[in-house]
Amino acid sequence: MDETSIQRFSKPDQILHVAAELSRAARWQNDQEIFSACLGRALELVGSIKQDPKWEDNPELLASLKEIIENVSVGKGSVEE
């Protein structure tokens, strides 16, 4: 899915796409390669969503979501927390 593809979805659906990647990451925590790929994809999606004009009124939510994903990816937490 490219940057413009995710922007075609509603805001709740966009967040669900990110949540799906985080769910995959939780499932694959014992396989570092897949785990990291899922977190990377979640970050890519957040970056693409951030470019969507629909989010101009609420950038804080995306910034918080990005920070959470980054913290998990560097070992400061668990996807399940």
C-alpha positions as CSV (number, residue, x, y, z in Angstrom):
1,M,0.0,0.0,0.0
2,D,1.5,3.3,-1.0
3,E,1.1,6.7,0.7
4,T,-2.0,7.7,-1.3
5,S,-3.7,4.4,-0.9
6,I,-3.9,4.6,2.9
7,Q,-5.3,8.1,2.5
8,R,-8.3,6.8,0.7
9,F,-9.6,5.2,3.9
10,S,-11.5,6.9,6.7
11,K,-9.5,7.9,9.9
12,P,-10.8,4.9,11.9
13,D,-9.9,2.5,9.1
14,Q,-6.4,4.1,8.8
15,I,-5.9,3.5,12.5
16,L,-7.1,-0.1,12.1
17,H,-4.5,-0.7,9.5
18,V,-1.8,0.4,12.0
19,A,-3.4,-1.7,14.7
20,A,-3.3,-4.7,12.4
21,E,0.5,-4.3,12.0
22,L,0.9,-4.0,15.7
23,S,-1.2,-7.1,16.2
24,R,1.1,-9.0,13.8
25,A,4.1,-7.7,15.7
26,A,2.6,-8.9,19.0
27,R,2.1,-12.4,17.4
28,W,5.7,-12.5,16.2
29,Q,7.6,-11.1,19.2
30,N,9.7,-14.3,19.2
31,D,10.9,-13.7,15.7
32,Q,12.9,-10.5,15.7
33,E,13.0,-10.1,11.9
34,I,9.2,-10.4,11.4
35,F,8.6,-8.4,14.6
36,S,10.7,-5.5,13.3
37,A,9.2,-5.6,9.9
38,C,5.7,-5.3,11.4
39,L,6.7,-2.3,13.5
40,G,8.5,-0.8,10.6
41,R,5.4,-1.1,8.5
42,A,3.3,0.4,11.3
43,L,5.6,3.4,11.3
44,E,5.4,3.7,7.6
45,L,1.6,3.8,7.8
46,V,1.7,6.4,10.5
47,G,4.0,8.5,8.3
48,S,1.7,8.2,5.4
49,I,-1.4,8.9,7.5
50,K,0.3,12.0,8.8
51,Q,0.4,13.5,5.3
52,D,-3.4,13.0,5.0
53,P,-5.3,16.3,5.3
54,K,-8.0,14.6,7.3
55,W,-5.6,14.5,10.3
56,E,-4.8,18.3,10.3
57,D,-7.1,18.7,13.2
58,N,-5.6,16.0,15.4
59,P,-1.9,15.5,14.8
60,E,-1.2,14.8,18.4
61,L,-2.8,11.3,18.2
62,L,-0.5,10.3,15.3
63,A,2.5,11.8,17.1
64,S,1.7,9.7,20.2
65,L,1.1,6.6,18.2
66,K,4.4,7.0,16.4
67,E,6.2,7.5,19.8
68,I,4.7,4.4,21.2
69,I,5.7,2.3,18.2
70,E,9.3,3.7,18.3
71,N,9.5,3.0,22.0
72,V,8.5,-0.6,21.4
73,S,10.9,-1.0,18.5
74,V,13.9,0.0,20.7
75,G,12.8,-2.2,23.5
76,K,11.2,0.2,25.9
77,G,8.0,-1.7,26.0
78,S,5.9,-4.5,24.6
79,V,3.3,-4.4,21.9
80,E,0.9,-6.0,24.4
81,E,1.2,-3.2,27.0
